[in-house]
Each structure stands twice: as C-alpha cells, then as structure tokens.
Amino acid sequence: MPKLFVSTCVSFGVVLLLGCQPTTSEPGEDEDLPAVPVEAEDAAQVMAEQICGDLFECACANTAAFLDQADCVERETEQLQIEFDTMLADGATWNAECAGELSKTWTKWACHGPTVAQRQSSYDPRVCPIVKGNLGLGANCFRLRIGDPCREGLACIDQICVESPTLPVPIGGVCELQWETLPCESGSYCAWNGEGQPTCVAVPQAGDPCDPAQDYLCGLSSHDLICDESTATCVSAPTTGEPCFDQFLCGPGNYCDGGKDFTCQPRRELGDGCGADAVCPVDASCVSNICTADQPAVCNLINWP
C-alpha cells in the first residue's frame, strides 16, 4: 500500500536542532477561491495534466522518464484511469469536492520543498476522502492516500473499519483513537493534557502561560516558542548569538550549534559548505558537504496515488 505523506519537523539530537518556521503570506494572498470539484470521469486527465505540468515547471529529475510534457500527460492519464476504474469497479464511491481540494492543495505547493509545501497547504484523506469503499464495521483495512476502503460513516483507523470520529477534531476533543493521532482543526494541534489523554489545543502565542516543569517547548517545535522558566510564559525561540543549550531550538533562520557553546547561528546558504543537514536552509540537505536544495514536493506526485 502507498504510504501517506507525513510532514514533520526533524530534531537532530542534542548537538544540532533545527529551528522550524511557519510560512507567512502577503496580505490577501491566502484569500482562497473555492476548490473546483473534479468528477470521477474527468479525474485521470485533470490530475495527470496537473502532475505533469508541475513536474516540468519545477524541473523535477524524474521528467527524464518522458519524451516531453505531452508524453507524461498521456502515460499518466492512462495509468490513473486504470487505477480509478479498478477502485470504482470494486464498489468505491468518488467525492468530487474532495478531489478538488487535493488539486487545490497541489497548486499551493508550487515548487516548494516538502516542509514548506506542507505548511502552505496540506491534504488529509481522513478529513476529506476522495474515495470510500464498502467494507463494514470491524473489517480489516488499509488507508490509501486518497481515502479508504471502509463504507460511508466508517473510517480506517489502525487498520480496522470503525465508526468515523468527527474530523478534523475540534479544540478540546480527544485526538487519539486506537493509537492513531487524529488531525485537529485549523489553528490547533494534538497535545497531551496532563491526564494521559491527548486533546486538540489552540496553537500557543507569545505571552501565553506555560509550565516549565512539564514542557520546554510551547506547542510544537515549528511554533518557534519555548517556555521561559523565570516567567512561566511562552517566548520566542532564541536568535543569532543567543544560547540554546536548554532547549536546543533556535528561531527562524538559525540552528543550535554545539561547536559554538550551544549558541544560535545563522543557517548556511544553498551552495555553502556544511557538515550536517541542520546547518542548511529549510528543505535543503547536506550532500557531499554542500547545502543542496531538496527536490520540490510535487516531484513525488509521479507516484500518486
């Protein structure tokens, strides 16, 4: 079964830890137009055109497998049509609105790397499944990147069809079911509530109260906030030249350098020398001791779904 895309902020041990930063947009940039529904009979052609257009626009290395963009569209359309027809022939239903939401997500990715692309926009098939199957309650299942084989009203959680929870989970709701973390509503994330049960809580802001005895971070590392021990409030992660030994987290554009007395240092630029991924920009890796851009997220769409 295909694996789900996972968006993570990766820590690099106690010597170096990435400072993750959320993307920001110009005023008006995020005023979304509604997604355009993609019907099942049009999906193979529409998705193939978008995938191949993105591959060639972003100069993905895997375009070498095709003569040109038209060849890519033709071959991808044929392959996707076979996959969609097989699903529908097995009794799956198609949600055109969710297919449109996925297409809109891809558009927002542009040529960004995986981390930035997921922060720009992400699609979770548990929240908006494009396909649903006909398996009943208690049946074994495997979730797909575009939905699951359980019937409407059920969800594939921990490889079992169960009664579908409300998704995304609202603030205050339990965000774990059968050992699986569930997606929280926008502006919140899944966190332990101190009573052994994870719930969706609002993303913290600077100045919010925190408990330094329990948490060294305020929220996720991507929120760039730490819990200040002296004031028990959330404060911005340290910046260039400031110590980072206690938290190993630095603010946007910096990393925690253990070789410089655990102080925050500016990330290198693409093409600069490096000794670890952590010193390179977001969505770049240290390849042969040179900071090299990771391939755009859309390059992986060649294997979709």
N, C-alpha and C positions, 0 to 999 in steps of 0.2 A: 504494500500500500504506500502511496506517496506520503511523504512527511509534511506536516504542517509547517508553514513559515513560523519562526519564532523570533521575536525581537527582544534582545537582551542588552544590558549594559554590563560589560565583562570586567571583572576585577582581576588584577594581575598580582596576587599575593600581597605580601607586606612591604615589598620594596617599591613597587610601582603600581599605582591605581589610577585608572582613567577618571578624569573629571568629565561626566557626560553632560551635554547641554541640550535643552529643548530648542527646537527651531522656532524662529519668530517670523512674522509676516508683516508686510506693509499694510497700512490701513486699507480696508476694502478688499484685500487680496483673498481673504477667507470667506467672502460673501458668496456662499455656494449657490450655484444653479442646481436645480433638481437633477438627479440622475435620470438618464434616458433608458427606459426599460429595453431589455434585449430578449426578444422572443426566441423560443427553442429552435424554430425553423430558420432563424437568421443567425443564431449564435456562433456556429462554426466559422462562417465567413467574417462576421463582425470581430470576433475575438482574434482570428488569425491576422486580419488586417492591422489590428491594434498591436498585437505582439510583434509582428514582423516590422511594422513601422517603428516601434520603439527600439528593436534590436539594431536596425540600421541607423536610426537617428543617433543612438548612443554609441555607435561604433563598437558593438559587442564582438568579442573574438569569435563567438560561435556563428556569426554570419558567414564565415568561410565555408560552412557546410552547404551554402546555397549559391546558385549562379548569380542571383540578384534578388531584390526585394519581392518581385513578382513571383519568382520561383518559390520563395519562402511562403508567401501567402497561399499559393496553390497547394503546396505539400502540407502545410499546417491545417488548412481548411479540410483537406481530405482526412487527415488523421483525427482532428477534433470531431468531424462529422461521424466517424466510426464510433468514437468513444461515447458521444452524446446519444447516438441511435441505440447503442447497446444498453445504456442506462435506462432510457425511456422504454425500450422493449421489455426490460425486466420489471416494469411497473413503476418506475420513478416518476415523480411529478416535477415540473420545472417552474421556478419562480422568476419571472421576467424582471421584476423590480430589483431583486437581489443581484441578478446578473448585471443589471445596470449599475448598481452600487459598486460591484467589483470593477467594472470597466472605468468608473469614475475614480476609484482608488488608484488604478494603474496610471491614469492620466496625471494625477497629482504627484506621482513618484518622479516624473520627468527623468532625468539622467542621474539622480542622486544615488549615493551608495545605500546599502541596506539599512543602516541605522537611521540616517536622515529620512529616507523614504518612508520607513515605518512611522516615524514621528509626524511626517507630513500628513499621512493618511494610512489607515490600516483597515483591513477587511477580516472579519472573524466569521467563518461559516457557521459557527454555533449561534450567532446573533441573527444572521440573515442567510440561511441556507438556500443555495440555488437549486439543489436537487434534494428531494426527500424520497425514501424508498417505501416499502410496505411491510417491513419486519415488525412484529408485535412486541408487546411488553415482555421484557426478560430475555429477548433473543440476543445472541452474541452479535457484535457488530464491530466495524472498523470505520472510523470517521474519515471522510475524504476532505480534500482542500476546497470542495465546493458544496459540501453538505454531508449527509449521512444516509444510511440505508433504512433507518427507522421511519415508521409512518408518521404522519402529521400528529402533533401533540406529544410525541416522544422525542427523546434526544439520545444520542450515543455518548454515554458518559462512562469512562473507564471500561470501554468495550462491551457495555451492556445497554440495551434499549430501556430507558427509564422515563418516568413522567418528566416532561420538559419543565425545567425551572424557568422563572421569569428572567429573561436575558435582554439586555445587559442587567446585571444585578444593581438595584438602586442603593444609594448610600444607606448604611445601616443593615443591609441584607447580608446574609451569610454567603460567602463567595468560594466555598469549597464543597464539593459533592463527590463522594466516593473517591477521595484523594485527588480529585482534579480541581485545579484552580479555575474559577469561572470569571468571565470578563465583567468588569464593573462599568457603570455608566460613565459617560464623559465627565472629566473633572474629578474623578476619584480613582482609587486603586485598592487592591486587596491587601489587607494588613491584619496581623494578629491583634486582638482586642484585649489581651492580657488575661483572658479567661479560657484560653486554649481553643478558641473558635475564630477563624478569620472572617472579617467583615469588610465591606466596602466603606472606606472613609474618604473624606474630601482631601484633595491634594493640599498639603500644607503651604503656608505662605510665611515669609519672613516676619518675625514678631509673634507667631503663634506659640503657645506654651508647649513644652515637651518635657519628657522625663529622662534626664541624662543617665539615670541609674539603669534604665531599660534600653534606651536607644541612643546610638551615637549619630545616626542619620535622622533627618526629618523626612519621612517618606522614603521614596526610592532614591538611589544614587543619582538618577537622571534629574531629580528635582534640584540638585545642587545646593542643598541646605543641610546643615549639621546642627546638632543640639548643643548649645553653649552651656557648659557646666555651671558657670558662675551666675547666669541669669535664668536658666531653665527655659530658654526660648530658642526658637529656630532662627538661625542667622545664615548668611551667605557663606558658602564654602570659601576657604582661603584663596587668595590670588597670588600673583607673582611675587616671590620672595618671602611669603609668609609660611610659617611652619605647618606641616601637615602630618606630623608623627602620630597624633592621637586618632585621627580619622582616616588617614591615607587617601583623602579625597580633596581634589582641587576644583576650583570653579572653571567655567568655560575657557578653553584655550590654553589650559595648563595641565601639568601632570605632577604627581608627587615623586620627587627624585631622591631616592635613598642615598645616592652617592654625594648629594649636596646637603647633608644633615637633615634630610627629610623636609625639604622646602619645596614650594610650588615653583615650577619652572615652565617657561613657555614651550608649547609643543613645537616640534620642528615643522618645516615646510615640506611640501612634496619635493622630492629630489635631494633632500638633505640626508646626511649620514645618520645612522641610528643603530641601536643595539637591541631594541625591543619595540614591539608594536605600540606600547603605551606612550612613547615619546612622539609618535606620529599624529597627524590630524585625525579627527573622527573619520571613519570609513577609509582608512589607509592602513597599510601593514608594512612592517619592516622586512623587505625582501632583498636578500643579498646585501644587507646593511644599508639599504636605501629606502627612504619612505616612499612607498608606491601606492597609488590610489587603488582601492578595491574596485572590482567591476560593478557597474550600476546594478541596482536591484532588478531592473527589467530584464537584464541578461539571463536571469534564471527562469523567465517565463517560457523559454523554449521547452521546458519540461512540464509545463502546465497542461492538464490538471494532474 
